[in-house]
Amino acid sequence: MHRKIKKDLLIALLIALFIILGSFNFFLYSTCFHGSLIKRYSDNPDYLEIDKNVTKYITGFNNDLNVDFDENEKSHMADVKRLIIFEQLLFIFLVVWLFVLIKKRKINYSHLKKSALIIILIAVISLISLLFFDRFFELFHLILFPQGNWQFNASSLMIQTYQQSFFQEFFVRVIVVAFIFLLLLIFLIKIIERINHQQ
């Protein structure tokens, strides 16, 4: 019994992770979304071109970072790229894993409800972290980039292109879209189950 509960929680957790990473990747690749945020904080059109080059680089489509960053900024971007590549490999693993579970009919409505509760919990934690976003942002970088090459002067090209407000809104959008997608998925599964029950 306990083993089944642990297995169900693990499936729910991985579904929630899949949905959050899917939302993250959607906004990661959306240079139009990036552009809308950058335009909000800057009138410099060069920043839009910089963002396109940075996005191609960190997602692995370009091997070279064709941006006039200094060495410290380039070093940080290389670290970000490694992290993004790891995230994409994890996402691919989750896609394959979910495909296998769906094919074996191992995922049910209960798993999705538990995933919804997990994402709600993450959303609540996220809302609280927004109240202390400066500290959260710093802690995030200290954990993922302990080498310390992520701090730049306010006048640096990196900061001028990607202000903290950019990441704050990016973070909020990822969580909100993930939650909406999961609600739609639960609604769809509920309809399918009702139709099957009626038959």
ChimeraX attribute file (.defattr): number of C-alpha atoms within 10 A of each C-alpha:
attribute: neighborCount
match mode: 1-to-1
recipient: residues
	/A:1	6
	/A:2	7
	/A:3	8
	/A:4	9
	/A:5	10
	/A:6	11
	/A:7	12
	/A:8	19
	/A:9	17
	/A:10	15
	/A:11	21
	/A:12	24
	/A:13	20
	/A:14	17
	/A:15	25
	/A:16	25
	/A:17	19
	/A:18	20
	/A:19	23
	/A:20	23
	/A:21	21
	/A:22	19
	/A:23	19
	/A:24	20
	/A:25	17
	/A:26	14
	/A:27	18
	/A:28	18
	/A:29	14
	/A:30	13
	/A:31	18
	/A:32	12
	/A:33	13
	/A:34	20
	/A:35	16
	/A:36	12
	/A:37	19
	/A:38	22
	/A:39	14
	/A:40	10
	/A:41	14
	/A:42	15
	/A:43	10
	/A:44	12
	/A:45	11
	/A:46	10
	/A:47	19
	/A:48	21
	/A:49	15
	/A:50	18
	/A:51	19
	/A:52	18
	/A:53	18
	/A:54	20
	/A:55	20
	/A:56	18
	/A:57	20
	/A:58	22
	/A:59	20
	/A:60	14
	/A:61	11
	/A:62	13
	/A:63	10
	/A:64	13
	/A:65	17
	/A:66	14
	/A:67	17
	/A:68	11
	/A:69	15
	/A:70	11
	/A:71	10
	/A:72	14
	/A:73	20
	/A:74	16
	/A:75	14
	/A:76	16
	/A:77	20
	/A:78	16
	/A:79	17
	/A:80	18
	/A:81	19
	/A:82	14
	/A:83	15
	/A:84	17
	/A:85	14
	/A:86	12
	/A:87	16
	/A:88	16
	/A:89	11
	/A:90	14
	/A:91	19
	/A:92	13
	/A:93	13
	/A:94	18
	/A:95	15
	/A:96	11
	/A:97	15
	/A:98	18
	/A:99	12
	/A:100	13
	/A:101	14
	/A:102	12
	/A:103	10
	/A:104	9
	/A:105	9
	/A:106	12
	/A:107	17
	/A:108	16
	/A:109	15
	/A:110	13
	/A:111	21
	/A:112	21
	/A:113	15
	/A:114	19
	/A:115	27
	/A:116	24
	/A:117	16
	/A:118	19
	/A:119	24
	/A:120	16
	/A:121	12
	/A:122	16
	/A:123	18
	/A:124	13
	/A:125	11
	/A:126	17
	/A:127	14
	/A:128	12
	/A:129	14
	/A:130	17
	/A:131	10
	/A:132	11
	/A:133	17
	/A:134	13
	/A:135	11
	/A:136	15
	/A:137	15
	/A:138	12
	/A:139	13
	/A:140	12
	/A:141	15
	/A:142	14
	/A:143	10
	/A:144	12
	/A:145	15
	/A:146	11
	/A:147	11
	/A:148	12
	/A:149	17
	/A:150	18
	/A:151	13
	/A:152	12
	/A:153	9
	/A:154	10
	/A:155	8
	/A:156	12
	/A:157	17
	/A:158	23
	/A:159	14
	/A:160	16
	/A:161	19
	/A:162	17
	/A:163	15
	/A:164	14
	/A:165	14
	/A:166	16
	/A:167	15
	/A:168	14
	/A:169	12
	/A:170	17
	/A:171	15
	/A:172	14
	/A:173	15
	/A:174	21
	/A:175	23
	/A:176	15
	/A:177	18
	/A:178	22
	/A:179	24
	/A:180	12
	/A:181	17
	/A:182	20
	/A:183	16
	/A:184	11
	/A:185	15
	/A:186	20
	/A:187	13
	/A:188	13
	/A:189	15
	/A:190	14
	/A:191	12
	/A:192	12
	/A:193	14
	/A:194	11
	/A:195	10
	/A:196	9
	/A:197	8
	/A:198	7
	/A:199	6
